Amino acid sequence: MDMNKLQEKYQKLLSYLKELDSVAIAFSGGVDSTFLLAAAKEALGDKVIALTAKSCLFPERESGEAEDFCKNLGVEQIVLDLGDTELPAFKHNPPNRCYICKKGLFEKFLQKAKEYQMSYVAEGSNMDDLGDYRPGLQAITELGIKSPLRAAELTKAEIRELSKQMGLPTWSKPSFACPFRIRRDHHRRKTFHGRASRGPSPQQWIPPIPRSHPRNHRQNRTFTRRHSKNVR
Protein backbone atom coordinates (compact mmCIF):
# COMPACT_ATOMS: atom_id res chain seq x y z
CA MET A 1 0.00 0.00 0.00
CA ASP A 2 1.35 3.40 -1.03
CA MET A 3 1.40 5.45 2.18
CA ASN A 4 1.91 8.75 0.39
CA LYS A 5 -1.16 8.14 -1.74
CA LEU A 6 -3.06 7.06 1.35
CA GLN A 7 -2.15 10.31 3.10
CA GLU A 8 -3.34 12.25 0.04
CA LYS A 9 -6.69 10.49 0.19
CA TYR A 10 -7.03 11.26 3.88
CA GLN A 11 -6.34 14.94 3.28
CA LYS A 12 -8.89 14.86 0.45
CA LEU A 13 -11.40 13.42 2.92
CA LEU A 14 -10.72 16.17 5.48
CA SER A 15 -11.09 18.85 2.80
CA TYR A 16 -14.38 17.36 1.64
CA LEU A 17 -15.72 17.29 5.21
CA LYS A 18 -14.65 20.88 5.90
CA GLU A 19 -16.65 22.02 2.88
CA LEU A 20 -19.80 20.57 4.42
CA ASP A 21 -19.56 23.13 7.26
CA SER A 22 -21.56 20.90 9.64
CA VAL A 23 -22.62 17.27 9.36
CA ALA A 24 -24.57 14.51 11.06
CA ILE A 25 -22.80 11.16 10.64
CA ALA A 26 -24.87 7.98 10.34
CA PHE A 27 -22.96 6.05 12.98
CA SER A 28 -23.29 2.34 13.69
CA GLY A 29 -19.98 1.71 15.46
CA GLY A 30 -18.58 -0.29 12.55
CA VAL A 31 -15.21 0.15 10.84
CA ASP A 32 -16.32 2.68 8.23
CA SER A 33 -18.64 4.90 10.27
CA THR A 34 -16.20 5.00 13.20
CA PHE A 35 -13.40 6.17 10.91
CA LEU A 36 -15.69 8.70 9.23
CA LEU A 37 -16.86 10.10 12.56
CA ALA A 38 -13.28 10.50 13.81
CA ALA A 39 -12.27 12.26 10.58
CA ALA A 40 -15.32 14.52 10.76
CA LYS A 41 -14.43 15.45 14.33
CA GLU A 42 -10.92 16.37 13.22
CA ALA A 43 -12.21 18.39 10.26
CA LEU A 44 -15.19 20.12 11.86
CA GLY A 45 -14.64 20.07 15.61
CA ASP A 46 -17.93 20.60 17.45
CA LYS A 47 -19.93 20.98 14.22
CA VAL A 48 -20.56 17.25 13.98
CA ILE A 49 -23.03 14.90 15.63
CA ALA A 50 -23.54 11.13 15.45
CA LEU A 51 -26.91 9.60 14.55
CA THR A 52 -27.40 6.00 15.62
CA ALA A 53 -30.41 3.80 14.94
CA LYS A 54 -31.52 1.50 17.72
CA SER A 55 -33.76 -1.37 16.73
CA CYS A 56 -34.16 -5.11 16.92
CA LEU A 57 -31.88 -5.40 13.86
CA PHE A 58 -28.73 -4.41 15.75
CA PRO A 59 -27.08 -6.34 18.62
CA GLU A 60 -27.05 -4.53 21.96
CA ARG A 61 -23.28 -5.00 22.16
CA GLU A 62 -22.82 -2.92 19.01
CA SER A 63 -24.94 -0.12 20.47
CA GLY A 64 -22.89 -0.09 23.67
CA GLU A 65 -19.59 0.14 21.82
CA ALA A 66 -20.92 2.98 19.65
CA GLU A 67 -22.05 4.92 22.71
CA ASP A 68 -18.68 4.51 24.44
CA PHE A 69 -16.78 5.66 21.37
CA CYS A 70 -18.83 8.85 21.02
CA LYS A 71 -18.27 9.71 24.67
CA ASN A 72 -14.52 9.21 24.37
CA LEU A 73 -14.37 11.18 21.13
CA GLY A 74 -16.40 14.06 22.54
CA VAL A 75 -19.17 13.89 19.94
CA GLU A 76 -22.84 14.18 20.81
CA GLN A 77 -24.70 11.01 19.88
CA ILE A 78 -28.42 11.04 19.14
CA VAL A 79 -30.02 7.60 19.28
CA LEU A 80 -33.22 7.03 17.33
CA ASP A 81 -35.25 4.15 18.73
CA LEU A 82 -36.89 2.51 15.72
CA GLY A 83 -38.60 -0.22 17.69
CA ASP A 84 -39.31 -3.45 15.83
CA THR A 85 -39.21 -2.10 12.26
CA GLU A 86 -42.94 -1.89 11.57
CA LEU A 87 -42.66 -0.85 7.91
CA PRO A 88 -45.26 -3.11 6.20
CA ALA A 89 -43.19 -3.36 3.02
CA PHE A 90 -40.17 -4.49 5.00
CA LYS A 91 -42.13 -7.06 7.01
CA HIS A 92 -43.42 -8.61 3.79
CA ASN A 93 -39.84 -9.00 2.61
CA PRO A 94 -39.99 -7.73 -1.00
CA PRO A 95 -36.91 -7.81 -3.26
CA ASN A 96 -36.30 -4.09 -2.62
CA ARG A 97 -36.50 -4.36 1.18
CA CYS A 98 -32.95 -2.98 1.58
CA TYR A 99 -33.96 0.11 -0.37
CA ILE A 100 -37.12 0.55 1.72
CA CYS A 101 -35.27 0.09 5.00
CA LYS A 102 -32.42 2.46 4.08
CA LYS A 103 -34.73 5.15 2.75
CA GLY A 104 -36.96 5.06 5.81
CA LEU A 105 -33.95 5.22 8.13
CA PHE A 106 -32.23 8.11 6.38
CA GLU A 107 -35.45 10.10 6.11
CA LYS A 108 -35.52 10.00 9.92
CA PHE A 109 -31.84 10.96 10.02
CA LEU A 110 -32.52 13.96 7.78
CA GLN A 111 -35.31 15.12 10.07
CA LYS A 112 -33.08 14.83 13.12
CA ALA A 113 -30.18 16.61 11.38
CA LYS A 114 -32.48 19.50 10.53
CA GLU A 115 -33.61 19.65 14.16
CA TYR A 116 -29.97 19.99 15.24
CA GLN A 117 -29.25 22.49 12.46
CA MET A 118 -26.73 20.28 10.69
CA SER A 119 -26.13 21.14 7.03
CA TYR A 120 -25.84 17.56 5.78
CA VAL A 121 -26.15 13.89 6.68
CA ALA A 122 -23.23 11.65 5.70
CA GLU A 123 -22.82 7.87 5.64
CA GLY A 124 -19.84 5.51 5.51
CA SER A 125 -20.01 3.50 2.30
CA ASN A 126 -16.65 3.04 0.59
CA MET A 127 -15.37 2.20 -2.89
CA ASP A 128 -15.65 -1.55 -2.31
CA ASP A 129 -19.40 -1.20 -1.78
CA LEU A 130 -19.83 -0.12 -5.40
CA GLY A 131 -18.92 -3.61 -6.58
CA ASP A 132 -21.49 -5.30 -4.34
CA TYR A 133 -25.27 -5.63 -4.53
CA ARG A 134 -26.33 -2.57 -2.49
CA PRO A 135 -29.85 -1.35 -3.36
CA GLY A 136 -29.69 0.88 -0.29
CA LEU A 137 -27.18 3.11 -2.09
CA GLN A 138 -29.96 4.13 -4.48
CA ALA A 139 -31.98 5.48 -1.56
CA ILE A 140 -28.94 7.35 -0.26
CA THR A 141 -28.42 9.01 -3.64
CA GLU A 142 -32.08 9.97 -3.98
CA LEU A 143 -32.12 11.62 -0.55
CA GLY A 144 -28.95 13.62 -1.15
CA ILE A 145 -26.96 11.89 1.60
CA LYS A 146 -23.22 12.55 1.42
CA SER A 147 -20.72 9.71 1.04
CA PRO A 148 -17.34 11.23 1.99
CA LEU A 149 -15.36 7.96 1.94
CA ARG A 150 -16.37 7.34 -1.65
CA ALA A 151 -15.68 10.97 -2.52
CA ALA A 152 -12.12 10.41 -1.26
CA GLU A 153 -11.97 7.08 -3.18
CA LEU A 154 -11.11 5.10 -0.05
CA THR A 155 -11.30 1.31 -0.02
CA LYS A 156 -12.00 -0.89 2.99
CA ALA A 157 -8.36 -1.90 3.31
CA GLU A 158 -7.26 1.73 3.24
CA ILE A 159 -9.85 2.67 5.88
CA ARG A 160 -8.57 -0.10 8.13
CA GLU A 161 -4.97 1.05 7.66
CA LEU A 162 -5.80 4.69 8.42
CA SER A 163 -7.90 3.59 11.41
CA LYS A 164 -4.91 1.66 12.73
CA GLN A 165 -2.64 4.68 12.34
CA MET A 166 -5.21 6.86 14.14
CA GLY A 167 -5.49 4.44 17.05
CA LEU A 168 -9.15 3.64 16.43
CA PRO A 169 -10.32 0.49 18.25
CA THR A 170 -12.27 -0.70 15.18
CA TRP A 171 -9.33 -0.96 12.77
CA SER A 172 -9.53 -4.76 12.67
CA LYS A 173 -13.12 -5.22 13.80
CA PRO A 174 -15.02 -7.82 11.74
CA SER A 175 -17.56 -6.39 9.34
CA PHE A 176 -21.13 -6.57 10.61
CA ALA A 177 -23.95 -7.41 8.22
CA CYS A 178 -27.64 -7.33 9.06
CA PRO A 179 -28.51 -10.92 10.14
CA PHE A 180 -31.81 -10.69 8.27
CA ARG A 181 -30.30 -9.68 4.94
CA ILE A 182 -31.21 -12.75 2.87
CA ARG A 183 -30.74 -12.00 -0.78
CA ARG A 184 -32.53 -14.87 -2.46
CA ASP A 185 -35.51 -15.76 -0.27
CA HIS A 186 -37.22 -12.44 -0.96
CA HIS A 187 -40.85 -13.23 -0.32
CA ARG A 188 -40.63 -15.10 2.97
CA ARG A 189 -42.49 -12.90 5.46
CA LYS A 190 -40.22 -11.36 8.08
CA THR A 191 -41.34 -11.06 11.68
CA PHE A 192 -39.22 -10.45 14.75
CA HIS A 193 -41.37 -12.16 17.34
CA GLY A 194 -43.00 -15.02 15.46
CA ARG A 195 -41.99 -18.35 13.93
CA ALA A 196 -41.30 -16.84 10.52
CA SER A 197 -38.05 -15.42 11.79
CA ARG A 198 -35.06 -17.76 11.47
CA GLY A 199 -32.20 -18.13 13.93
CA PRO A 200 -31.46 -16.16 17.10
CA SER A 201 -32.76 -12.68 17.74
CA PRO A 202 -30.49 -9.86 16.53
CA GLN A 203 -29.83 -8.83 20.13
CA GLN A 204 -28.43 -12.30 20.77
CA TRP A 205 -26.65 -12.66 17.44
CA ILE A 206 -22.90 -12.33 17.83
CA PRO A 207 -20.67 -12.20 14.73
CA PRO A 208 -17.67 -14.52 14.83
CA ILE A 209 -14.41 -12.99 16.02
CA PRO A 210 -11.32 -14.42 14.31
CA ARG A 211 -8.38 -15.55 16.43
CA SER A 212 -6.24 -12.75 15.05
CA HIS A 213 -8.76 -10.13 16.12
CA PRO A 214 -7.11 -7.90 18.74
CA ARG A 215 -10.18 -7.44 20.92
CA ASN A 216 -8.29 -8.47 24.04
CA HIS A 217 -7.01 -6.72 27.16
CA ARG A 218 -4.28 -4.92 25.22
CA GLN A 219 -6.35 -3.64 22.30
CA ASN A 220 -9.65 -2.96 24.09
CA ARG A 221 -8.39 0.31 25.47
CA THR A 222 -10.20 3.61 25.49
CA PHE A 223 -9.85 5.42 22.21
CA THR A 224 -7.05 7.91 22.47
CA ARG A 225 -6.94 11.44 21.18
CA ARG A 226 -4.42 10.56 18.48
CA HIS A 227 -7.16 11.12 15.90
CA SER A 228 -6.66 14.86 16.30
CA LYS A 229 -3.15 14.65 14.92
CA ASN A 230 -2.36 14.30 11.26
CA VAL A 231 -2.00 10.72 10.11
CA ARG A 232 1.64 9.90 9.78
HELIX and SHEET records of a PDB file:
HELIX    1   1 MET A    3  LEU A   20  1                                  18    
HELIX    2   2 VAL A   31  LEU A   44  1                                  14    
HELIX    3   3 GLU A   60  LEU A   73  1                                  14    
HELIX    4   4 PRO A   88  LYS A   91  1                                   4    
HELIX    5   5 ARG A   97  GLU A  115  1                                  19    
HELIX    6   6 MET A  127  GLY A  131  5                                   5    
HELIX    7   7 GLY A  136  LEU A  143  1                                   8    
HELIX    8   8 PRO A  148  ALA A  151  1                                   4    
HELIX    9   9 LYS A  156  MET A  166  1                                  11    
HELIX   10  10 ARG A  225  SER A  228  5                                   4    
SHEET    1   A 4 GLU A  76  GLY A  83  0                                        
SHEET    2   A 4 VAL A  48  SER A  55  1                                        
SHEET    3   A 4 VAL A  23  ALA A  26  1                                        
SHEET    4   A 4 TYR A 120  ALA A 122  1                                        
END                                                                             
